[in-house]
Amino acid sequence: MAKPVTATLLILIGVLTLAGADRVIETRVVDVMPAWLIDLTTRL
């Protein structure tokens, strides 16, 4: 059961990346992240 779910998620992520929707999702996630977490992840 895990293989079909994993395959579906990978296909979905690939389609989102090709369509440019991954950037929209990333922007929304960064908007709701606390500043300290953004600082931590960009500093490393």
C-alpha positions as CSV (number, residue, x, y, z in Angstrom):
1,M,0.0,0.0,0.0
2,A,2.9,2.4,0.6
3,K,4.3,2.1,-2.9
4,P,1.2,3.5,-4.7
5,V,0.9,6.3,-2.2
6,T,4.5,7.2,-2.5
7,A,4.3,7.1,-6.3
8,T,1.2,9.3,-6.3
9,L,2.9,11.9,-4.1
10,L,6.0,11.9,-6.3
11,I,3.9,12.4,-9.4
12,L,1.9,15.2,-7.7
13,I,5.1,16.9,-6.6
14,G,6.6,16.6,-10.1
15,V,3.5,18.1,-11.7
16,L,3.4,21.0,-9.2
17,T,7.1,21.7,-9.8
18,L,6.6,21.7,-13.6
19,A,3.6,24.0,-13.3
20,G,5.4,26.4,-11.0
21,A,2.9,25.9,-8.2
22,D,5.7,24.8,-5.8
23,R,6.8,28.5,-5.6
24,V,3.3,29.6,-4.6
25,I,3.2,26.9,-1.9
26,E,6.7,27.9,-0.7
27,T,5.7,31.6,-0.5
28,R,2.6,30.8,1.6
29,V,4.6,28.5,3.9
30,V,7.3,31.2,4.4
31,D,4.7,33.8,5.1
32,V,3.4,31.8,8.1
33,M,6.7,30.6,9.4
34,P,8.1,32.4,12.5
35,A,11.0,34.8,11.8
36,W,13.4,32.8,14.0
37,L,12.9,29.7,12.0
38,I,13.5,31.5,8.7
39,D,16.7,33.0,10.1
40,L,17.8,29.6,11.3
41,T,17.3,27.9,8.0
42,T,18.8,30.6,5.9
43,R,21.8,31.0,8.1
44,L,22.9,27.3,7.7
